[in-house]
Amino acid sequence: MKDFNRSNLSFSLCGLNCGLCSMHLDGYCPGCGGGAGNQSCAIAKCSLQHDKVEFCFLCFEYPCWRYEGIDEYDSFITHQHQLKDIIKVQEMGIESYCQEQRKKSEILKMLISEYNDGRRKTFYCVAVNLLQLHDIENVMKQIAEDSLDGITMKEKAEIIVSLFQEIAIKQGIILKLRKKTAKNK
């Protein structure tokens, strides 16, 4: 969008973890305010009208009507914790939050490059986005300790998926994108 640029392209204006999105990782979307490839966004337009706030939660009108039901459905990235993540940023500060997201992004890139059987990219993006960093690090530690040598990539991916699913189930988290269906629209 013309005249809309942001310095932080990993945590979106509206509270999404763009750095953990499969579209962002593949270079199809630079994140809001990222220049070429950046799509028109009603929330970005709103930011331009409100002194170009870097994050919606910094706006004097936050939360506004645009946030009604914002986390009910997902796009290419999960929106399940969008509002929770905004609260987390407010509590821990943007720098600490982004540092945590960079660690998650590094783990995500490793999962995709070393343990993707061609069918797990979206799952890994959702899992890394929704699970706590310490839980993700524990899974990675367990993978390192349990030698996965001598098994197929598909078997490795299945083991990792089951480890993430086990944690998610205990926490009541569903590791799946929630798409809007025709009857939900």
Secondary structure in CASP SS format (residue, H / E / C, confidence):
PFRMAT SS
TARGET T0000
AUTHOR 0000-0000-0000
METHOD secondary structure of the structure
MODEL  1
M C 1.00
K C 1.00
D C 1.00
F C 1.00
N C 1.00
R C 1.00
S C 1.00
N C 1.00
L C 1.00
S C 1.00
F C 1.00
S C 1.00
L C 1.00
C C 1.00
G C 1.00
L C 1.00
N C 1.00
C H 1.00
G H 1.00
L H 1.00
C C 1.00
S H 1.00
M H 1.00
H H 1.00
L H 1.00
D C 1.00
G C 1.00
Y C 1.00
C C 1.00
P C 1.00
G C 1.00
C C 1.00
G C 1.00
G C 1.00
G C 1.00
A C 1.00
G C 1.00
N C 1.00
Q C 1.00
S C 1.00
C C 1.00
A H 1.00
I H 1.00
A H 1.00
K H 1.00
C H 1.00
S H 1.00
L H 1.00
Q H 1.00
H C 1.00
D C 1.00
K C 1.00
V C 1.00
E C 1.00
F C 1.00
C H 1.00
F H 1.00
L H 1.00
C C 1.00
F C 1.00
E C 1.00
Y C 1.00
P C 1.00
C C 1.00
W H 1.00
R H 1.00
Y H 1.00
E C 1.00
G C 1.00
I C 1.00
D C 1.00
E C 1.00
Y C 1.00
D C 1.00
S C 1.00
F C 1.00
I C 1.00
T C 1.00
H C 1.00
Q C 1.00
H C 1.00
Q H 1.00
L H 1.00
K H 1.00
D H 1.00
I H 1.00
I H 1.00
K H 1.00
V H 1.00
Q H 1.00
E H 1.00
M H 1.00
G C 1.00
I H 1.00
E H 1.00
S H 1.00
Y H 1.00
C H 1.00
Q H 1.00
E H 1.00
Q H 1.00
R H 1.00
K H 1.00
K H 1.00
S H 1.00
E H 1.00
I H 1.00
L H 1.00
K H 1.00
M H 1.00
L H 1.00
I H 1.00
S H 1.00
E H 1.00
Y H 1.00
N C 1.00
D C 1.00
G C 1.00
R C 1.00
R C 1.00
K H 1.00
T H 1.00
F H 1.00
Y H 1.00
C H 1.00
V H 1.00
A H 1.00
V H 1.00
N H 1.00
L H 1.00
L C 1.00
Q C 1.00
L H 1.00
H H 1.00
D H 1.00
I H 1.00
E H 1.00
N H 1.00
V H 1.00
M H 1.00
K H 1.00
Q H 1.00
I H 1.00
A H 1.00
E H 1.00
D C 1.00
S C 1.00
L C 1.00
D C 1.00
G C 1.00
I C 1.00
T C 1.00
M H 1.00
K H 1.00
E H 1.00
K H 1.00
A H 1.00
E H 1.00
I H 1.00
I H 1.00
V H 1.00
S H 1.00
L H 1.00
F H 1.00
Q H 1.00
E H 1.00
I H 1.00
A H 1.00
I H 1.00
K H 1.00
Q H 1.00
G C 1.00
I C 1.00
I C 1.00
L C 1.00
K C 1.00
L C 1.00
R C 1.00
K C 1.00
K C 1.00
T C 1.00
A C 1.00
K C 1.00
N C 1.00
K C 1.00
END
